[in-house]
Amino acid sequence: MTKPALTVLLLAALVSSLSIRAQVAKGLTYTLESGTTFSSGTHAPLWLSANKQGLSSISKDNGYFTAGIFRPMDIDTDKRFSYAFGLQLAGAYNFTSSFIVQQAYVDLKYRSITFSLGSKNLVPEFVNPTLSSGALTLSGNARPIPQLWIGLADYLAVPHTNGWLSFRGHIAYGRFTDGKWQKDFSTPNAKRTEDVLYHSKAFYFKVGNEQQFPVNFQAGLQMETEFGGKQYVNGNLTRLPSKFKDYLKIIIPLAGGSDSPVSDQLNIEGNIVGSWHASLAYHPGDWKFRAYYEHYFEDHSMLAFGYPWRDGLIGLEVTLPQNPVVGQILYEGMGSKDQTGPDPNDPTRHQVSVRDNYYNHSIYTGWQHWGMGLGSPLLTSPIYNTNGNLYFYNNRVLSNHFGLSGSPTSELSYRLLLTLTRNWGTYDIPIKEFKQTYSLAEITYSPLKLKGWHFTASYGTDRGSLTGNNNGAMFVIRKNGLLLK
């Protein structure tokens, strides 16, 4: 028996055994899913592999089976204390792993404060998870990072504001899990890392009371950091600081100490990335209009206004009244070409922070996990590299992205994606302008007579000089339902 087949049997046995043990928890749900992709060309088309929480593959032919059990938090909405948990395992072929622990987490909530421990799929901030091309800092493109997360999962109203002002935020620490994979993927002398630590923090506020007025404004700051761990270059090992003081330094970004690499002593310890977010929504009757903006940064000059904010993601999303044709329309424009500009010799500036080289870093293997970029998949992920280097060779991109979805009947739904990009490589390794187009057509059938069953067929294409001409079809069968009442 092959290893994937054995994995499938074990997963099925796990779900079956849990259904017998009614004492585990009330409201337990399950999900079983199988997906297969067939492609021609060099890779699977981008929109058949991107923004799937890393449970995907760029190999032109691949497949997986996954089983999960979950207890949702909303069962206990009337209680001060509530809890949730989830476990999702997968067996796969032509993936980066043949066995994957996709999710394994426990959530505890007391009043408004949530504690989450483990590996959990997270929805990106402020963008539509099914129609967007992906947020710039965290898009759901890579596997989740195991972490301890503490914060407000939902907005909490500020006292005495009558619900017009609310806020949320979090702080988290975790660890990347791809050290062994990096060793297998990289050439012997290439840069790679192991046991790298993770830190995340964010604060958002909302102005508006939708029960009284159909407009709300949201904005905030999100920051993510890689720190600690071990770096290997040309076979040489460098241990990066991860003492208690380093955990504190990462909260308020500070320069590294004497045990840090020289570059961190001169700048800030670790690899820090982040975004400013803003969103304005208007809900007149059954319509919904929402405009949003994300400004990405990799150093303090772009965190503030040291240089003009020429790069970022802008979007407009329209939700139509219920109809059998179109449910949502989305447009996004994304730019990462400027990166504070190419010229490091501007005599008018006391400090020069140009050529930011998005998602790359001098010490770490960049803003990636298991080869997939943690941010926008339009900045070509290292998993596509054939030279054994974990490097983003294409991070200067301009794109126009369109999304469309709807439900013609109670049993049928669809989505369409079209992305037009222009690509220039990096400042250090430029390429002549490459144009690349990505598209997706997808339909899901959810028969009313087969409750909980969903059948999805997707067809994707890539056209251009960057990742080549690829055509592929993906078929997914999913069954979900209530395991324990």
C-alpha positions as CSV (number, residue, x, y, z in Angstrom):
1,M,0.0,0.0,0.0
2,T,1.4,3.4,-0.9
3,K,1.9,6.1,1.7
4,P,-0.8,8.4,0.4
5,A,-3.3,5.5,0.4
6,L,-2.3,4.6,3.9
7,T,-2.8,8.2,5.0
8,V,-6.3,8.3,3.5
9,L,-7.3,5.2,5.4
10,L,-5.9,6.6,8.7
11,L,-7.7,9.9,8.2
12,A,-11.0,8.1,7.5
13,A,-10.5,5.9,10.6
14,L,-9.9,9.1,12.6
15,V,-13.2,10.7,11.6
16,S,-15.1,7.4,12.1
17,S,-13.8,6.9,15.6
18,L,-14.6,10.4,16.6
19,S,-18.2,10.0,15.5
20,I,-18.6,7.2,18.0
21,R,-17.3,9.3,20.9
22,A,-20.2,11.7,21.5
23,Q,-18.6,12.9,24.7
24,V,-15.9,14.8,22.9
25,A,-17.8,18.0,22.3
26,K,-21.1,19.4,21.2
27,G,-21.4,20.9,17.8
28,L,-18.5,19.0,16.3
29,T,-18.4,19.3,12.5
30,Y,-16.3,17.4,9.9
31,T,-14.9,18.1,6.4
32,L,-13.7,15.5,3.9
33,E,-12.2,16.8,0.7
34,S,-10.4,15.4,-2.3
35,G,-8.8,17.4,-5.1
36,T,-6.9,16.5,-8.3
37,T,-5.2,18.8,-10.8
38,F,-4.2,17.9,-14.4
39,S,-2.2,20.5,-16.4
40,S,-0.2,21.0,-19.6
41,G,2.8,23.3,-19.6
42,T,5.5,23.7,-17.0
43,H,3.4,24.3,-13.9
44,A,-0.2,24.2,-12.7
45,P,-1.8,27.5,-13.5
46,L,-1.4,30.2,-10.8
47,W,-5.0,30.4,-9.7
48,L,-5.2,26.6,-9.2
49,S,-2.4,26.8,-6.6
50,A,-2.3,30.3,-5.1
51,N,-4.2,31.6,-2.1
52,K,-5.2,28.1,-0.9
53,Q,-3.5,28.3,2.6
54,G,-0.5,26.4,1.1
55,L,-2.6,23.3,0.7
56,S,-1.7,23.2,-3.0
57,S,1.1,22.5,-5.5
58,I,2.6,24.1,-8.5
59,S,3.4,20.7,-10.0
60,K,1.3,20.3,-13.2
61,D,-0.2,17.1,-12.0
62,N,-1.0,16.8,-8.3
63,G,-3.7,15.7,-5.8
64,Y,-4.6,15.5,-2.2
65,F,-7.1,14.1,0.3
66,T,-7.9,15.9,3.5
67,A,-10.0,15.2,6.6
68,G,-10.8,17.6,9.4
69,I,-12.8,17.9,12.5
70,F,-13.8,21.3,14.0
71,R,-15.7,22.8,16.9
72,P,-16.7,26.3,16.0
73,M,-16.6,29.1,18.6
74,D,-20.1,30.5,17.7
75,I,-21.8,27.6,19.5
76,D,-21.4,29.4,22.8
77,T,-22.3,33.0,21.8
78,D,-24.4,33.4,25.0
79,K,-21.5,32.4,27.4
80,R,-18.7,34.4,28.8
81,F,-16.3,31.5,28.3
82,S,-16.2,29.5,25.1
83,Y,-13.8,27.4,23.2
84,A,-13.1,26.0,19.7
85,F,-10.7,23.5,18.2
86,G,-9.7,22.0,14.9
87,L,-7.6,19.3,13.4
88,Q,-7.1,18.9,9.6
89,L,-4.7,16.4,8.1
90,A,-3.9,15.8,4.5
91,G,-2.2,13.2,2.3
92,A,-0.9,14.4,-1.0
93,Y,1.2,13.6,-4.1
94,N,3.5,16.0,-6.0
95,F,3.2,18.4,-3.0
96,T,6.2,19.7,-0.9
97,S,5.1,17.0,1.6
98,S,3.2,13.7,1.3
99,F,1.7,14.1,4.7
100,I,0.5,17.5,6.0
101,V,-0.8,18.7,9.3
102,Q,-2.7,21.6,7.8
103,Q,-4.5,22.8,11.0
104,A,-4.2,21.8,14.6
105,Y,-5.4,24.4,17.1
106,V,-7.3,25.2,20.3
107,D,-9.1,28.5,20.8
108,L,-10.2,29.8,24.2
109,K,-12.3,32.9,24.6
110,Y,-13.2,34.8,27.7
111,R,-15.6,37.7,27.2
112,S,-13.9,39.5,24.2
113,I,-10.4,38.2,24.6
114,T,-9.3,35.2,22.5
115,F,-6.3,32.9,23.0
116,S,-5.4,30.7,20.1
117,L,-2.7,28.1,20.1
118,G,-1.5,26.1,17.2
119,S,-1.6,26.1,13.4
120,K,-4.8,27.7,11.9
121,N,-5.9,29.0,8.5
122,L,-6.2,32.7,8.8
123,V,-8.3,35.0,6.5
124,P,-6.2,38.0,5.1
125,E,-7.2,41.4,6.4
126,F,-9.6,43.6,4.4
127,V,-9.7,41.7,1.1
128,N,-12.2,39.3,-0.3
129,P,-10.8,35.8,0.3
130,T,-12.3,34.2,-2.8
131,L,-12.0,37.1,-5.4
132,S,-8.9,39.0,-4.4
133,S,-5.5,38.5,-5.9
134,G,-4.2,38.5,-2.3
135,A,-3.1,40.9,0.4
136,L,0.5,42.2,0.3
137,T,1.6,41.2,3.8
138,L,-0.5,38.0,4.6
139,S,-2.7,36.6,1.8
140,G,-3.3,33.0,2.8
141,N,-1.0,31.9,0.0
142,A,1.3,29.8,2.2
143,R,0.9,27.2,5.0
144,P,-0.2,28.6,8.3
145,I,2.5,29.3,10.9
146,P,2.0,27.6,14.3
147,Q,1.7,30.3,16.9
148,L,0.3,31.6,20.2
149,W,-2.2,34.4,19.3
150,I,-3.8,36.7,21.9
151,G,-6.1,39.5,21.1
152,L,-9.6,40.7,20.1
153,A,-10.8,38.6,17.2
154,D,-13.8,41.0,16.7
155,Y,-14.3,44.7,17.1
156,L,-14.9,45.9,20.7
157,A,-16.9,49.1,21.1
158,V,-15.3,51.9,23.1
159,P,-17.4,52.8,26.1
160,H,-19.6,55.9,25.9
161,T,-19.4,56.1,22.1
162,N,-22.8,54.5,21.4
163,G,-21.1,51.9,19.1
164,W,-19.6,54.5,16.8
165,L,-16.0,53.8,17.7
166,S,-14.5,50.3,18.1
167,F,-11.2,48.6,17.9
168,R,-9.4,45.2,17.7
169,G,-5.9,44.0,17.7
170,H,-3.5,41.1,18.6
171,I,0.0,40.0,19.4
172,A,1.4,36.6,18.5
173,Y,4.6,34.5,18.6
174,G,5.2,31.4,16.6
175,R,7.7,29.4,14.6
176,F,8.3,28.6,11.0
177,T,8.2,24.8,10.1
178,D,10.0,24.6,6.8
179,G,13.6,24.2,7.9
180,K,13.9,20.6,6.7
181,W,12.2,21.4,3.4
182,Q,14.6,24.3,2.8
183,K,17.5,22.0,3.3
184,D,16.1,19.6,0.7
185,F,15.1,22.3,-1.8
186,S,18.3,24.4,-1.6
187,T,21.7,23.7,-3.2
188,P,24.5,22.9,-0.7
189,N,25.9,26.4,-0.6
190,A,22.7,28.4,-0.9
191,K,21.3,30.4,1.9
192,R,18.8,28.7,4.1
193,T,17.4,28.9,7.6
194,E,16.1,26.6,10.4
195,D,14.1,27.1,13.6
196,V,13.1,30.7,12.6
197,L,10.8,32.4,15.1
198,Y,7.7,34.5,14.1
199,H,6.1,37.6,15.6
200,S,2.9,39.4,14.6
201,K,1.0,42.4,15.9
202,A,-1.8,44.6,14.7
203,F,-4.2,47.3,15.8
204,Y,-7.3,48.4,13.9
205,F,-10.1,50.8,14.6
206,K,-13.6,51.3,13.1
207,V,-15.7,54.4,12.9
208,G,-19.4,53.9,12.2
209,N,-22.6,52.4,13.6
210,E,-24.2,50.4,10.8
211,Q,-27.5,50.1,12.7
212,Q,-27.9,53.9,12.5
213,F,-25.9,54.9,9.4
214,P,-24.9,52.8,6.3
215,V,-21.2,53.9,6.2
216,N,-18.2,52.7,8.1
217,F,-14.5,53.4,8.0
218,Q,-11.8,51.0,9.1
219,A,-8.0,51.5,9.3
220,G,-5.0,50.1,11.1
221,L,-1.5,48.8,11.1
222,Q,-0.2,45.2,10.8
223,M,3.4,44.2,11.4
224,E,5.1,40.8,10.9
225,T,8.6,39.7,11.8
226,E,11.0,36.8,11.3
227,F,13.7,36.6,14.0
228,G,16.0,34.1,15.7
229,G,16.8,30.6,14.3
230,K,19.9,29.5,12.4
231,Q,21.3,30.6,9.1
232,Y,23.4,28.5,6.7
233,V,25.4,30.1,3.9
234,N,28.1,28.2,2.0
235,G,27.9,25.5,4.7
236,N,28.6,28.0,7.5
237,L,26.3,28.2,10.5
238,T,25.3,31.5,12.1
239,R,23.0,31.3,15.2
240,L,20.7,34.3,15.3
241,P,19.7,35.7,18.8
242,S,16.5,34.4,20.3
243,K,16.8,35.2,24.0
244,F,14.0,36.7,26.1
245,K,15.3,40.2,25.4
246,D,15.0,39.6,21.7
247,Y,11.3,38.7,22.1
248,L,10.8,42.1,23.7
249,K,12.9,44.0,21.1
250,I,10.7,42.6,18.4
251,I,7.5,44.1,20.0
252,I,8.9,47.7,19.5
253,P,11.4,47.3,16.6
254,L,14.9,48.0,17.9
255,A,18.4,47.5,16.6
256,G,20.1,44.2,17.3
257,G,22.7,43.7,20.0
258,S,26.3,42.6,19.8
259,D,25.2,39.0,19.2
260,S,23.2,40.0,16.1
261,P,24.6,40.3,12.6
262,V,26.1,43.7,11.7
263,S,23.2,44.6,9.4
264,D,20.8,44.1,12.3
265,Q,23.0,46.2,14.6
266,L,22.9,49.0,12.1
267,N,19.2,48.7,11.3
268,I,16.5,46.7,13.1
269,E,16.7,43.1,14.5
270,G,15.0,40.6,12.3
271,N,13.1,40.8,9.0
272,I,10.1,43.1,9.6
273,V,7.3,43.6,7.0
274,G,3.9,45.1,7.4
275,S,1.0,47.2,6.0
276,W,-1.1,50.2,6.7
277,H,-4.8,49.3,5.9
278,A,-7.8,51.4,5.2
279,S,-11.4,50.5,4.1
280,L,-14.5,52.5,3.5
281,A,-17.8,50.7,3.1
282,Y,-21.3,52.0,2.1
283,H,-24.4,49.8,2.4
284,P,-27.4,51.5,0.8
285,G,-30.3,49.0,1.1
286,D,-29.4,45.6,-0.5
287,W,-26.3,47.0,-2.1
288,K,-22.8,47.1,-0.7
289,F,-19.8,49.1,-1.9
290,R,-16.4,48.9,-0.4
291,A,-13.1,50.5,-1.3
292,Y,-9.9,49.5,0.4
293,Y,-6.2,50.3,0.3
294,E,-3.1,48.5,1.6
295,H,0.3,50.2,1.8
296,Y,3.1,47.7,2.2
297,F,6.4,48.5,3.9
298,E,9.7,46.8,4.8
299,D,11.5,49.5,6.7
300,H,10.8,52.6,8.8
301,S,11.1,55.0,5.8
302,M,8.0,53.5,4.2
303,L,6.3,52.8,7.5
304,A,6.2,56.6,7.8
305,F,6.6,59.2,5.0
306,G,10.3,59.1,4.4
307,Y,9.5,58.4,0.7
308,P,6.4,58.8,-1.4
309,W,3.9,55.9,-1.1
310,R,3.8,54.8,-4.8
311,D,3.4,51.1,-4.2
312,G,0.3,49.4,-2.7
313,L,-2.9,47.6,-3.3
314,I,-6.2,49.4,-4.1
315,G,-9.5,47.7,-4.5
316,L,-13.2,48.2,-5.1
317,E,-15.8,45.5,-4.3
318,V,-19.5,45.7,-5.1
319,T,-22.1,43.3,-3.7
320,L,-25.3,43.4,-5.6
321,P,-28.8,42.6,-4.4
322,Q,-29.7,39.0,-4.7
323,N,-30.1,38.0,-8.3
324,P,-29.4,34.9,-10.5
325,V,-26.6,36.4,-12.5
326,V,-23.9,38.3,-10.5
327,G,-23.4,38.5,-6.8
328,Q,-20.1,40.3,-6.4
329,I,-17.8,42.3,-8.6
330,L,-14.2,43.2,-7.7
331,Y,-11.3,45.2,-9.1
332,E,-7.8,45.5,-7.7
333,G,-4.8,47.4,-8.8
334,M,-1.4,46.4,-7.3
335,G,2.0,48.0,-7.7
336,S,5.3,46.9,-6.3
337,K,7.6,48.4,-8.9
338,D,8.9,51.5,-7.1
339,Q,10.2,50.1,-3.8
340,T,11.2,53.7,-2.8
341,G,13.2,54.0,-6.0
342,P,16.4,52.8,-7.5
343,D,18.8,55.7,-6.8
344,P,20.9,55.3,-3.5
345,N,22.8,58.6,-4.2
346,D,20.2,61.2,-3.5
347,P,22.2,64.1,-2.0
348,T,19.0,65.7,-0.4
349,R,18.5,62.8,2.1
350,H,20.4,62.2,5.3
351,Q,19.4,58.5,5.2
352,V,18.9,56.4,2.1
353,S,16.5,53.4,2.3
354,V,15.8,52.8,-1.4
355,R,15.7,49.5,-3.4
356,D,13.7,47.7,-0.7
357,N,13.8,44.4,-2.6
358,Y,10.3,43.3,-1.4
359,Y,10.0,39.9,0.3
360,N,13.8,39.3,0.2
361,H,16.2,39.7,3.1
362,S,19.9,39.7,3.6
363,I,19.8,37.2,6.5
364,Y,16.6,35.2,6.1
365,T,15.2,33.4,3.1
366,G,12.6,36.1,2.6
367,W,8.9,36.4,3.3
368,Q,8.0,32.8,2.4
369,H,6.9,29.6,4.1
370,W,7.5,26.2,2.4
371,G,8.5,28.0,-0.8
372,M,5.2,30.0,-1.1
373,G,5.2,33.7,-0.6
374,L,3.3,34.8,2.5
375,G,2.1,37.9,0.7
376,S,0.8,38.4,-2.8
377,P,1.3,35.4,-5.1
378,L,1.8,37.9,-8.0
379,L,5.4,38.4,-6.7
380,T,6.7,35.1,-7.9
381,S,7.3,32.7,-5.1
382,P,10.7,30.9,-4.6
383,I,9.0,27.5,-5.1
384,Y,9.2,28.3,-8.9
385,N,13.0,28.6,-8.8
386,T,15.0,25.8,-10.5
387,N,18.4,26.9,-9.2
388,G,17.9,25.9,-5.6
389,N,17.9,29.4,-4.3
390,L,15.1,30.7,-2.0
391,Y,14.8,34.1,-3.5
392,F,12.1,36.2,-5.0
393,Y,13.5,36.9,-8.5
394,N,10.4,38.8,-9.6
395,N,9.1,41.4,-7.1
396,R,8.6,44.5,-9.3
397,V,5.1,44.1,-10.6
398,L,2.1,46.1,-11.8
399,S,-1.2,44.3,-12.0
400,N,-4.9,44.8,-12.8
401,H,-7.1,42.1,-11.3
402,F,-10.8,41.4,-11.9
403,G,-13.1,39.0,-10.0
404,L,-16.7,38.0,-10.5
405,S,-18.9,35.6,-8.6
406,G,-22.6,34.6,-8.4
407,S,-25.2,31.9,-7.7
408,P,-27.5,31.3,-10.7
409,T,-29.5,28.8,-8.7
410,S,-29.6,27.5,-5.1
411,E,-27.4,24.6,-6.3
412,L,-24.9,26.3,-8.5
413,S,-22.3,29.0,-7.8
414,Y,-19.3,30.3,-9.9
415,R,-16.4,32.6,-9.8
416,L,-14.2,34.1,-12.5
417,L,-10.7,35.7,-12.1
418,L,-8.6,37.5,-14.6
419,T,-5.2,39.1,-13.8
420,L,-3.1,41.1,-16.1
421,T,0.5,41.7,-14.9
422,R,3.7,43.4,-16.1
423,N,6.9,42.2,-14.5
424,W,10.5,43.6,-14.2
425,G,12.3,41.1,-12.0
426,T,14.2,42.9,-9.2
427,Y,16.4,46.0,-9.1
428,D,19.5,43.8,-8.6
429,I,18.5,41.2,-11.2
430,P,16.3,43.1,-13.7
431,I,14.5,41.6,-16.6
432,K,13.0,43.1,-19.7
433,E,9.3,43.8,-19.2
434,F,7.5,40.4,-19.1
435,K,3.7,40.4,-19.5
436,Q,1.8,37.5,-17.9
437,T,-1.9,36.9,-17.7
438,Y,-3.6,34.5,-15.2
439,S,-7.3,33.4,-15.4
440,L,-9.7,31.1,-13.7
441,A,-13.2,29.8,-14.4
442,E,-14.8,27.8,-11.6
443,I,-18.2,26.3,-10.9
444,T,-19.5,24.5,-7.8
445,Y,-22.5,22.2,-7.7
446,S,-24.1,21.7,-4.3
447,P,-27.1,19.4,-4.8
448,L,-30.0,19.9,-2.3
449,K,-30.7,16.2,-2.3
450,L,-27.2,15.4,-1.2
451,K,-26.8,17.6,1.8
452,G,-23.3,18.7,2.6
453,W,-21.8,17.5,-0.8
454,H,-20.1,20.0,-3.1
455,F,-18.5,19.3,-6.5
456,T,-16.2,21.9,-7.9
457,A,-14.6,22.0,-11.4
458,S,-12.0,24.7,-12.2
459,Y,-10.1,25.6,-15.3
460,G,-7.1,27.9,-15.2
461,T,-4.7,29.4,-17.7
462,D,-1.4,31.2,-17.7
463,R,-0.2,33.2,-20.7
464,G,3.1,35.0,-21.0
465,S,6.9,35.0,-20.8
466,L,7.3,34.9,-17.0
467,T,5.9,31.5,-15.9
468,G,5.0,30.3,-19.3
469,N,1.9,29.1,-21.0
470,N,0.0,26.7,-18.7
471,N,-3.4,25.1,-18.9
472,G,-5.0,23.0,-16.2
473,A,-8.2,21.6,-14.7
474,M,-8.9,20.9,-11.1
475,F,-11.7,18.8,-9.7
476,V,-12.6,18.9,-6.0
477,I,-15.2,16.8,-4.1
478,R,-16.0,18.0,-0.6
479,K,-18.4,16.7,2.1
480,N,-19.1,18.5,5.3
481,G,-21.6,18.3,8.0
482,L,-22.4,18.0,11.6
483,L,-20.7,15.1,13.4
484,L,-22.1,15.7,16.9
485,K,-25.2,17.7,17.8
